[in-house]
Amino acid sequence: MPSIKDYFHRIYNERQNWGFVHKLILSSGLLVATALIILSGVIPSNNSAQSLSKSSLQVISSISGGGVHSCALLSSGTVECWGRNVFGQLGNGTTTNSSVPVAVSGLSGAIAIATGGAHSCALISDTTVKCWGYNFSGQLGNGTTNKSLVPVLVSGLSGVIAIGAGDSHTCALLTTGTVECWGKNDSGQLGNGTTTNSLIPVPVSGLNGVKALGLSGNIAHTCALLTAGTVKCWGKNDSGQLGNGTTTNSLFPVLVKNLSNVTFMVGALYHSCALINDGTVKCWGINASGQLGNGTTNNSSTPVTVSSLSGVKSISGGGTNSCALLTTGGVECWGSNFFGQVGNGNTSSTTVPFKINSLTSVSSITTGSAHNCVLLSDNATVKCWGYDFFGQLGNGTTTNTSSPRLVSNIQTASAVSAGNESTCALISGGIVNCWGINTYGQLGNSTNVNSSIPVGVSNLTNVSNIDLGYYHACTVVLSNTVKCWGKNDSGQLGNGNTTNSSIPVAVTGLSGVRAVTAGESYSCSLLAGSTVKCWGSNKFGQLGNGTTNNSLVPISVNGLSNVSAISSGGAHTCALLTSGIVKCWGKNDSGQLGNGTTADSSLPVTVSGISGVTTITTGDSHSCAVLTDTTVRCWGNNYYGQLGNGTKINSSIPAIVSNLSEVTLVKAGGSHSCALQSNSSVECWGDDYTGQTGDPTGIPDSKPIMVGNLTGAINLAGGDFHTCSVMSDGTVNCWGDNFYGQFGNSSTTNRSIPVTVKF
């Protein structure tokens, strides 16, 4: 029979010269970074190559390429960086290089980023700026020359709407339309009429009262885009990079000649480029490697038109190469190609643009000293190519590549867990996002407000494992302890009281935890010693200690050892032993313990007739297991066909799921089950009232059916009335009940066809 919960739910539900550059990179890592260009306003413009901000849950808002490191801004206001870190430019408190993204420590509220030669900066939502990394010339702006491995506040600076980072200097655009810069000033790149370094921001002379649209910081020169569509530059000019027809340095801003109708600009090592409103591009400065893109290698102290290039949306300049993002979503690059940074499959430089055919649907591009990165339109995928000696391509290697390669795990999901009417995803960097119902604080964001888009769980990092119960969630953190949040009426948060919590609280007395699982009103953890401890409600013996007394703190499950995995259902838990057998305990009214009876058990009992089990899962009142032969067995409640054996008859012993093989993982929801197959497709069976099996009819399925339009799945989660899958690209898809926004797609409409959660 359906449970009371089932009944009431149904009623309620009617929801981007190289020998010299190479030497410089290897010796110091201090090279130009492409700076951030944004429109005047309080937030970055969507027209910015380095700050293409788009709304959604934990999407990648923008990317920025530094000398030999890169960073990504996430929609959560956090930042992840990768590549060289000898000066702390990755901001994670260490000086260890990283070939995969790492989170910047203690940084939140970031709305824009800029990366320099060996330092990085973030514009914070309160209009202040924080920087980290190399600081020999004062480029961190905090009044010292000490490097910092974590973000530090730029002194006396507020009202900032844009930031740009050069090799060893940084600049900020203020709401007043003025510009302030700090750091190295040997060539006048601070624009204040001197050549004296400054450890704190100083105003650029002659730009007062000008309503600047954007700015670009270079290795030793800086340029500003003005409201009239013209450009002024200052600083070093030995190669004509100021664009004023001379090669004389200038300590004050000078007008770039023959340039108008500019909508966007970038600066690179010794050259700059401007996007014109007709979709063409002009560049000026050094051209030894063809970085001006006009088919020659002749320097130009005034702008020249890039050959055969039109329909350009934004541009990006690197050390000695440049790239253009087209309105079609394609990318073309030109200039030096010593490390493959042009992306043409070889290392031959080109003086005219080359179209990278493998790149489509690009929304943003950034260029470092000798590498490029792009953010794709899904706002979840970053690809990089070129120089990779320090891991700045972010793909887990240090091998140069002339073809775009996927950056590893930037804000992509590695696991998802579904609760009663909420969902959580474990995101790269070890953070968690949740969405859906929040009555008891089960979204963990310090509120009780429901959310149909993912929100970050407060004060939670370094998470390795997550599981949701009905109205609470638990995680294993890096220290191998457990934190839980949400409903706590039965002590399921394990912190010694029964007070609900909308933020994570530490479970008392737990250490050496390998995994955690959450049931309806209780939780269990698998410890390093292969034993299990549980806490919370114990009405049916689900704590497994031989009693039916609740416990507000973890207690050991009796007589259980050599455990390799655990899973908690409504009021029962199952453990997979290293021997391949399964033991369960707790409620058994429907035979969910699988021992041939319907008697509850407060001690673990062996599931009958199965061995060689590889994975287990538990639903509300049924359980399933995958065997070494890749078939599936289920037992317990079968009112909706959730055992998948073609009947609707309960079974207190394992029954084989019909017509199903080559299964790698099975996940049980409330009264339905789903299997991930070796070809990355998904089949589901059981209750389909809200479309949770992917069947548009809404009729329960007692045999597995294929979930349509779903390929490339790598992980699954079963909620009470909805299902979610992690895809190979790190995105998450959900289907079924969405009344409380548990799909995380800004809607509350049920769907039987998978929809993508917008990270």
Summary of the structure (lengths in Angstrom):
residues: 759
radius of gyration: 28.8
end to end distance: 38.3
largest distance: 91.6
contacts: 3427
relative contact order: 0.08
helix: 3%
strand: 43%
